[in-house]
């Protein structure tokens, strides 16, 4: 059993989603300070029939919250999209803006929480509130066979959403988990944030190694 609460739940929150008061307050504050930014829930981005779903944590303030496209405009997107291009999951040139013409191939990117959280740290309640959108995204894309969780929170919220026991599938960089009864395989990576790469927790080669696993799974 999953946490799905409504068969008709949309795949993306409405632009004025009122569900999380703390996130709404930040959004309204940023609309005043930066009226030209997206400042709204960020929809998923990807191919019409993806076999790979990539799940991040939440939009970055000067990244997706500004541009309106996941992982676009910040360092994490530089590493993610260049890696996707190298492994054939994207084509074109990534220019850190939503009109750069970049196209995803066989892949889709979303976030566990669709709105920017203060200090990039969503609460447990905010993560839970956004889970139905993750489930609807999966339901709307039955072609998905592999899921890449970028970081522990994405890993855990995905397992919880599907009703899987988190203790049975420990998060570890490079881990690969077959999820019984779902037809899905979960891959784990440390998040491709500037902090993780600057501290050496995640190197480009480590990130590429995960994508080599995924490409072997999805020829």
N, C-alpha and C positions, 0 to 999 in steps of 0.2 A: 504493500500500500504506500502511496505517496501522499504528499501534503496537498494534492490538487483539490481545490475547493469549488471550482466552477468550470464546466466544460466550455463555456463561452468566454473564459478569461482572455483578454487581449494579449498579444505577444509583447507589446510595449506599453508602458504607462502613458497616460495622456500628458500633454505638455504642462498642464497645470495640476498634476497629481497632488492631492492634499494629504496623502496617507501618513507621512512622517513629519510632524511639526518642526523638529529640529532642522531637517533638511530643507523644508519649505522656507523657514526663516533665513537660512543662509542663501538660498536661491533668490529670495526677494531682496536681500541686502546687496547681492552682487548685480542684480538687475539695475539698481540705482547707480552703483559704482562703475559698472561696465555694461552699458545698455546694448552694445553691439555684439556681446557674447551670446552663446546659445542659452546658458542659464536655465536649463530644463532637463528632465530625464533624457538620457541619451539612448536612442534606439539601437538595436543590433545592426550590424553591417556585414554583408556577405553575399555569397552566391545563392542562386535560387534553389539549388539542390545540393547543399553541402553534405559532405561525409564527415567533416571535422568541425567540431564546435570548440572554440577557445573561450574560456571563462576567466575574466580578470576580476579584480576586487570591486573597483568603483571608478568613476571618472576623476581625472586630475583637474585641479582648478584651472590651470593654464593649458591643459590638454583638451580632453573631450568636453569638459564643461564649457570651454571657450569655443571649440570648433564644431561640436555636435556630432562627431564621429569617434567611435571607440579608439583609444590609443593614438589619437592624432593631435600632434602639437607639443608632445613632451618626449623626454628621452626614452621612456619605455617603448613608445611607438617606433622610434628610430630603430631600435634593436629588433622588435617584433616584426615589423613590416619588411625590413631588409632580409631577415631570416626566412620569412614566408616567400618572398620573391626567389631567394636562392633555392628553396626546396619545392618550388612550383605551386605553392598555394596562393600566389598573387602574381599579377603581371602589371607592368607599367612602371612608373617612377613615383616613389613616395616623396612628397614635398611638404609634408606636415600640414596640409590644409585639405578640407573635404572636396575641393574642386580640382584636385591634382590628377584626376582620371585614373587613379589606382583601382584595379579590379581584383577581387578575391576569386580564386578558382577552387572549387570543391571545399570551401571553408566559410565559416561564419564566426564573427567575434561578438561577444556580449560581455556584460558585467554582472556579478552577483548582486550588486546594488546599483541602480541606474542613475541615481543622483549623487552629486558631490557631497561627501560628508566632511564636517569640520576636521582639520588635521589629518585628513585621509583615513579616518578611523570610524567606520560605521558601528553602531551598537548592535547587539544581538537582536533586538526587536526590529530594527531597520532591515537587517539581513533577512529575517523571517518574513517581513512584509513583502519583500521583493521576490520571494521564491516562486509564487504562482506565475510570474512572468517568465521565469526560467523554464518552468514546466510547460507553459504554453508554447515557448520557443521550440522546445523539443517536440511537442505534439504537432506543431505546424511544419516540422522538417523531419519527416520519418526517414529520410535518407541518411541522417547522422548515424555513424557507426563508432566514431572515436571522439572522445572529449579530452581536451587538454586543460587542466586546472593550473592556473598561474598563482601559486601560493596556497598556503594551508587553508585560509578562509574559503577560497573558491572551492577547494577540494571538499571541505567538510559540508558546506551548504549544498553542494551538488548531491553528495551522498544522502544527506538528510532529506532533501527534496524528493529523492527517489525511494525513500523508505529503507535505505541500506544501513546496516550497522557500521558506524564509523570505526569502531574498534576492530572490525574485520579487515579494514583497508587503510593501513597506516600511511600517512603522507610521507613521502621521501622523494627527493629529486631523482628523476629517472625511473621512478616506479611505474609499473604497468599493472592495472587491476581489471580482471574480467568480472563484470557485475552480473551475478546470476539473475535470470528472469527479465533482463532489460534489453539484451542484444547490443549492449554498449561496452566499450573498453575505455577505461579511464587512465590517462597518462598524467603524471605529475611533473611540475617544474617549479623551481624557485621563481618568484616574480621577477620580471625583467626590468626592475626599477633601477634608477641611478644609484640609489643607496646600495642595493645588492651587488651591482657591478663594481662600484667604487671600492667597496670593502672586500671584493674578491669572493664573496659568497657565491656569486654566479659569474662565470666567465662566458665569453662568446662560444667557446668550444663546448662547454657544458650545455648551453642552450641548444646548440646545433645537434648535440648527441641525442637530445630528446626528439627533435624533429626528424632525425634519421630513424629512430624507432617508429615514429608515426608514419613516415613515408614507407617504411617496410610493411607496416600494417595496412596502409592504404596505397596500393601500387599506383 
